[in-house]
Amino acid sequence: MSEELWQKYYGQPNPKYGNRAQYGMLIDINKCIGCHTCTMACKNTWTSGSGQEDMFWNSVTTAPYGKYPRHGEETASHDEYDYRYPNLYQDTPKGTGPDLWQFYLARPCNHCANPACLPACPTRSIYKNDDGIVLIDQDDCKGFQYCVKACPYDKIYYNATTGKSEKCVFCFPLLEKGQEPQCVKSCTGKIRIFGNLMDPESTISKMIRDPSLGVQPYDPEVGLGATHRTISEGERRQYRPDFGTIPSVWYVPPRNIPPEEVEKYFGYAMQGLIQEPNPVPEEVKMKDL
């Protein structure tokens, strides 16, 4: 990707929220085997309590999903992907033999640079911390669920037992101890790289800006893991960047699918950015004091 575009989003503090670091993730889809080890590691750590039975802060779903419902639609037709049933038609390939294809898509919260959930919260319980991680203050959350509706990635969950909204926290308590998130540490294929996107010398920053580095084993930065990881060569992109939230989770798109399908899921990184990707009703939008 162009250095100019990278500098626009990661070469300076976040213009809206002021964070001078933005932790993110690079995931190599070509090496994912759909074992769900990351999902189980996350679930055992964060969502094993009452009201969290159906929560998967980190999930691995099977694509293709067919067409996407338009914003504002409550339901999708039988050949469209319905976000409310992410595992429907799992492992159902697309195409006709022998030209069949599918891929596994690991999805934690994107911890977006321009999150749609944050301005949707009327109680201001959602915020970005100094590391750019999007968090929900459980003491302030009143369970209005506007954030659940606002997130175009469907990665915020409502806990009916506690009456609070919950989501992936990028394992920030582990980061404070110099450790990687559970989904990164547990990955059997070592397909994830984690680090600070705003640090030009971080492993993840170098690997996204210069894909050729991923071909050779490359050590993560000191304190965030010690194993060698090899990431496939190829362009690095975000999942559904057309939502305009500037996701902090990046991918090496699958090479075994038709090019038009790559564009459907991973349109060109940070292109087509629109001002308000997932409109939030004015009456519930967070107001300035």
Residue pairs with C-beta under 8 A, 6 or more apart in sequence:
1 208
1 209
1 235
1 236
1 269
1 270
3 209
5 269
5 270
6 208
6 209
9 113
9 246
9 270
10 22
10 197
10 198
10 205
11 198
11 200
13 19
13 20
13 198
14 20
14 22
14 113
14 128
14 132
16 114
17 128
17 132
19 128
19 129
19 130
19 131
19 132
20 130
20 198
21 130
21 131
21 132
21 196
21 198
21 199
22 111
22 113
22 131
22 132
22 196
22 197
22 198
22 248
23 111
23 131
23 132
23 133
23 170
23 175
23 194
23 195
23 196
23 197
23 248
24 111
24 132
24 194
24 195
24 196
24 197
24 204
24 248
24 249
24 250
25 108
25 181
25 184
25 192
25 193
25 194
25 204
25 248
25 249
25 250
26 192
26 193
26 194
26 204
26 207
26 208
26 231
26 236
26 249
26 250
26 251
26 252
27 106
27 191
27 192
27 249
27 250
27 251
27 252
28 189
28 191
28 192
28 214
28 231
28 232
28 251
28 252
29 103
29 104
29 105
29 106
29 191
29 251
29 252
29 253
29 254
30 232
30 234
30 252
30 254
30 255
30 256
31 189
31 190
31 191
31 232
32 60
32 103
32 104
32 105
32 106
32 189
32 191
33 104
33 188
33 189
34 60
34 62
34 104
35 188
35 189
36 60
37 186
37 187
37 188
38 58
38 60
38 106
38 182
38 183
38 184
38 186
38 187
38 192
39 56
39 58
39 59
39 60
39 183
40 186
41 58
41 182
41 183
41 185
41 186
42 56
42 57
42 58
42 108
42 168
42 182
42 183
43 55
43 56
43 57
43 58
45 171
45 182
46 52
46 57
46 168
46 169
46 182
47 55
47 56
47 57
47 166
49 161
50 161
50 162
51 159
51 160
51 161
51 162
52 157
52 159
52 166
54 157
55 157
55 159
55 166
57 108
57 109
57 155
57 157
57 166
57 167
57 168
57 169
58 106
58 107
58 108
58 168
58 183
59 86
59 106
59 107
60 104
60 105
60 106
60 107
61 86
61 87
61 90
61 104
61 105
61 107
62 87
62 89
62 90
62 91
62 92
62 102
62 103
62 104
62 105
63 102
63 103
63 104
63 105
63 265
64 93
64 94
64 101
64 102
64 257
64 261
65 80
65 81
66 79
66 80
66 81
67 76
67 77
67 79
67 80
67 81
68 76
68 80
68 81
68 264
69 75
69 76
69 80
69 81
69 82
69 83
71 152
71 278
71 279
75 82
76 82
82 88
83 154
84 154
86 154
91 102
92 102
93 100
93 101
93 102
94 100
94 101
94 102
94 261
95 101
101 254
101 256
101 257
101 258
101 261
103 254
103 256
103 257
105 239
105 265
106 183
106 191
106 192
107 153
107 155
107 239
107 249
108 155
108 168
108 170
108 181
108 183
108 249
109 134
109 153
109 155
109 156
109 167
109 168
109 170
109 249
110 153
110 155
110 238
110 239
110 245
110 247
110 248
110 249
111 128
111 132
111 133
111 134
111 168
111 170
111 247
111 248
111 249
112 134
112 245
112 246
112 247
112 248
113 132
113 245
113 246
113 247
113 248
114 244
114 245
114 246
114 277
115 126
115 128
115 134
115 151
115 245
116 150
116 151
116 152
116 243
116 245
116 277
116 278
116 280
117 126
117 134
117 147
117 150
117 151
117 156
117 167
118 126
118 127
118 128
118 134
118 147
118 286
119 150
119 280
119 285
119 286
120 126
120 146
120 147
120 149
120 150
120 280
120 284
120 285
120 286
121 141
121 144
121 146
121 147
121 286
122 142
122 144
122 146
122 284
122 286
123 140
123 141
123 142
123 144
124 140
124 286
125 136
125 137
125 138
125 139
125 140
125 141
125 142
126 134
126 135
126 136
126 137
126 147
127 134
127 135
127 137
128 134
128 135
129 135
129 172
131 170
131 172
131 175
131 196
132 197
132 198
132 248
133 169
133 170
133 172
134 167
135 169
135 172
136 147
136 156
136 164
136 165
136 166
136 167
138 162
138 164
138 166
141 164
141 165
142 163
143 158
143 162
143 163
143 164
143 165
144 284
145 158
145 165
146 280
146 284
147 156
147 165
148 156
148 157
148 158
148 165
150 278
150 280
151 278
152 240
152 243
152 245
152 277
152 278
153 239
153 240
153 243
153 245
153 247
155 167
155 168
156 165
156 166
156 167
157 165
157 166
157 167
158 164
158 165
158 166
159 165
159 166
170 181
171 179
171 180
171 181
171 182
171 183
174 180
174 181
174 182
175 181
178 223
178 224
179 185
179 223
179 224
180 194
180 220
180 224
180 225
181 194
183 192
184 192
184 193
184 194
184 225
185 225
190 227
190 228
190 229
190 230
191 229
191 231
192 229
193 203
193 204
193 207
193 220
193 229
193 231
194 204
194 220
194 224
194 225
195 202
195 203
195 204
195 205
195 220
195 221
195 224
196 202
196 204
196 205
197 204
197 205
197 208
197 248
198 205
199 205
200 206
202 221
203 218
203 219
203 220
203 221
204 250
206 213
206 218
207 213
207 214
207 218
207 231
207 236
208 236
208 250
211 233
211 234
211 235
211 236
211 252
212 233
214 230
214 231
214 232
214 233
214 252
215 230
215 231
215 232
215 233
216 230
217 228
217 229
217 230
218 228
218 229
218 230
218 231
219 226
219 228
220 226
220 227
220 229
231 252
232 252
232 255
234 252
234 253
234 255
235 252
235 253
235 269
236 250
236 251
236 252
236 269
237 250
237 251
237 253
237 266
237 267
237 268
237 269
238 246
238 247
238 249
238 250
238 251
238 266
238 269
238 270
239 247
239 249
239 251
239 265
239 266
240 247
240 265
240 266
240 267
241 247
241 266
241 267
241 268
241 269
241 270
241 271
241 272
241 273
242 267
242 272
242 274
242 277
243 277
243 278
244 272
244 273
244 274
244 275
244 276
244 277
244 278
245 277
245 278
246 270
246 273
250 269
251 266
253 262
253 265
253 266
254 262
